Amino acid sequence: MYFYRYLNKVVLSNDNYDLGNQISEEEARKEKDIIYYLTKGEVGKYNRTFCLSDVSLFNLPKENLDLLKIVNVDEESKLPQWIVEKIDSRQLQWVNTNYPDWESILNLKQKNKWRINIAGLGDVGGILLSGLRLLGGDVVEKIGIFDIDTNKINRWVMEAGQIMSPEHDAQHPEVMAISKDEIFDCDMFVFTVSIGVPSLTSSHSDVRMAQYEGNSRIIKEYAKEARNRNFKGIFAVVSDPVDLLCKKAFIESNTDEYGVVDYKGLGPDQIRGYGLGVMRARAAYHASKIGVGKSFARLGRAYGPHGKGLVIADNIENYDDKTSMMLTEMALKSNIEVRNTGFKPYIAPALSSGALSILATIKGQWHYSAVFLGGVYFGCRNRLNHSGTELERLYIPCNLLARIKESYNSLGGME
């Protein structure tokens, strides 16, 4: 193993890198901060970086669904104890040096308070903004808002600015109008633009997929601008279908003006899709109706897309396939059930998938979002540490794993 001090950080690798200042293992082990494990993986198929949270990830043979499973391997005995301790304390970050801008990862610093910019102030965007204004005072500094309709901007600056606790010392992030040129002057950009949402009388069987064509054209524009601005923050996708729009943003951001994919845009780890939170919440709602609400709240899980391909597990420790399939179907139909009341279902998605999950991301808490996994964006429980994204890893029953694999493969995932 090789150890270096590079860009004032301690890095290590099984490969010999030409980084100049090679140091001893003894010097490396004195580092109190995050250290970085450099390796090489195929760009576009492997991530750029993530939190190396388990010894079995140290020599990753392939990036696929195995990252969601606890794998019993005898890697710990092969690693120095101090490195195992770094892994256990989430202070070892995996870095793929085949990405052109991998060095920028070493300089990233997470702030105590983030600046969030939102594009799109329709039904979802406005409710999401309200949630952030109400609940984000401790971790959100400012919220910039943009829409092509200036009346919507003016309305929400006033309306959100007047959402206020009666306590005189309560914290609420400032809400401010921004221009399109300022959209990436932030730590997190939130895409809530939606066009082509089917009417309440529409017979379209998959309301989310019906929005892909229109939303993909718009997200392409923002992804290109993120590339041009060398944006280093989080590109959060809330519009439907989040999984496919995340992949669209990744591809478009990393394609130059000649149509060449050069991976000089957004890193795959920078893009996150926020749609699964409400599907988990809908399953929890129905779980309480059938008498398994308490166990589901603690042990229930959700995987996959926000829509067709969704996988709900009733209990990760005592999995029942019949109950899980029933909860999955109930969660999927919740969207239509609300529409049948004469209203579009945007309040729960804007809060459960949007505001609450975004705030959990910033706080480093477990939540549901779609993250890059083996070439696709796949929804799962994860958290954002100072050393990158950590996926929840569990002992997954075989019949549940088969469902997850089917969902993963339908998105184009690697076996």
C-alpha positions, -999 to +999 in steps of 0.1 A: +000+000+000+012+035-009+007+066+012+009+103+001+003+138+013-014+155-016-032+188-017-026+188+021-046+156+025-035+121+033-043+097+005-036+060+002-038+034-026-029-001-037-017+015-069+015+036-072+004+071-081+027+099-093+017+123-066+051+134-054+051+136-016+051+099-005+049+094+032+052+065+057+023+046+070+032+058+105+028+094+094-005+086+076-020+070+106-016+102+126-041+120+104-072+130+124-093+141+095-108+121+065-083+102+045-089+092+008-085+058-008-076+063-045-086+036-070-097+033-106-131+023-120-148+027-154-163+062-156-200+062-161-203+028-146-185+034-113-191+062-090-167+091-086-167+089-048-186+075-018-182+068+019-162+036+024-183+024+053-173-013+053-141-033+049-157-054+022-159-023+000-121-017+002-114-038-029-147-033-048-148-059-076-179-044-092-203-016-085-238-031-084-265-041-059-239-058-038-233-024-023-268-027-006-260-061+010-239-070+039-212-093+026-193-116+049-156-115+037-124-117+057-110-083+046-106-069+081-076-092+089-058-080+057-060-043+067-041-025+093-062-019+124-060+019+121-075+018+086-103-005+099-110+021+126-111+049+100-137+029+081-157+023+112-157+060+120-167+069+084-134+087+078-123+069+047-135+082+014-134+061-018-122+082-048-122+071-085-093+089-101-105+080-137-128+110-134-111+141-148-119+163-117-113+137-090-089+161-072-117+185-064-132+160-040-102+165-017-111+202-013-148+198-007-160+211+026-196+207+039-210+239+054-230+240+086-257+261+068-265+256+031-278+279+005-305+263-016-318+275-049-351+263-063-361+263-100-398+259-106-426+274-084-455+253-094-475+231-070-445+210-058-420+238-058-442+261-037-450+235-010-414+223-009-403+259-003-428+262+025-414+231+042-379+244+039-389+278+053-407+262+082-382+235+092-348+245+077-337+273+100-310+254+117-293+241+085-304+264+056-290+299+053-309+313+023-334+300-003-332+315-037-363+310-059-366+312-097-394+307-122-400+318-157-432+335-144-420+365-124-454+368-107-449+334-091-415+346-078-430+378-064-458+359-048-436+333-031-411+358-018-440+374+000-459+343+010-429+323+022-414+354+039-446+356+059-444+320+072-431+327+106-431+313+141-447+334+169-414+329+188-393+360+183-360+341+182-371+313+158-349+308+128-363+308+093-341+309+062-344+340+041-363+336+009-351+357-020-357+362-057-329+352-080-322+355-117-315+326-140-279+336-140-277+331-102-293+297-102-260+278-094-247+303-068-257+278-041-248+246-023-278+227-035-299+233-066-334+219-065-351+211-098-389+212-094-399+222-129-428+202-143-445+204-177-470+180-192-486+169-159-516+149-170-550+164-162-573+148-136-593+134-165-563+118-182-564+080-186-526+077-187-516+047-167-482+061-155-486+097-146-449+101-138-436+087-170-460+110-190-439+139-178-405+126-189-403+140-224-411+176-214-391+176-182-361+160-198-358+189-223-358+214-195-334+195-172-309+192-201-307+230-202-300+232-165-275+204-166-255+221-194-255+253-173-242+234-142-213+222-164-206+257-177-206+271-142-184+243-128-210+237-102-197+217-072-229+214-051-258+190-051-281+189-081-313+177-066-341+164-089-377+164-075-396+164-108-409+131-123-396+107-132-367+114-108-346+083-116-345+089-153-341+126-150-311+121-128-295+100-155-304+126-182-288+154-161-257+133-157-253+125-194-261+160-206-238+177-181-209+154-192-214+159-229-195+187-247-207+210-274-196+185-301-216+156-285-186+139-270-191+125-235-160+137-216-171+135-179-161+171-172-195+181-159-214+170-128-200+140-109-224+111-106-224+116-068-235+152-071-269+143-086-296+129-063-333+121-070-360+129-045-390+107-052-389+076-030-395+093+003-432+097-004-435+061-016-421+049+017-445+073+035-475+060+014-466+025+023-463+034+060-498+051+058-513+019+044-493-003+068-510+014+097-543+007+081-537-031+080-522-033+115-484-034+108-477+003+111-454+000+141-431-027+127-431-010+093-420+024+108-389+008+121-382-022+098-400-014+066-380-004+036-384+010+001-363+005-030-363+015-066-381+041-087-408+065-077-434+046-097-434+014-117-407-009-104-412+002-068-402-023-041-417-021-006-405-045+021-428-049+051-401-060+075-364-063+067-359-087+096-390-109+092-398-104+055-433-114+043-436-114+005-474-113+004-477-083+028-449-066+010-464-070-024-497-057-011-481-026+004-462-020-028-495-020-048-512+002-022-483+027-024-484+027-062-522+033-063-521+062-037-513+086-065-544+077-084-565+076-053-558+112-045-565+122-081-598+104-079-608+129-051-605+157-077-570+170-066-535+165-079-513+147-054-484+171-048-485+180-011-471+147+003-444+144-025-433+180-020-428+174+017-419+137+022-398+133-009-388+170-011-384+192+019-380+166+046-356+144+026-336+173+015-332+185+051-322+150+062-296+150+034-280+182+047-281+170+083-264+137+074-295+117+084-308+085+069-334+092+042-346+079+008-333+092-024-320+079-058-282+078-059-258+066-085-253+028-084-235+010-112-245+033-140-281+041-130-298+061-103-315+038-079-337+047-049-326+034-015-320+044+021-288+064+024-271+093+041-246+119+032-216+119+054-186+142+053-168+114+035-195+110+009-227+090+004-232+059+026-257+033+015-276+013+041-263-022+039-285-051+052-289-088+052-315-090+024-337-121+020-334-139-013-370-133-024-367-096-016-333-094-033-349-109-065-375-081-065-348-054-060-327-069-088-357-069-112-363-032-105-326-024-108-322-042-141-353-024-155-334+009-151-303-005-169-283-015-138-252-038-141-254-074-128 
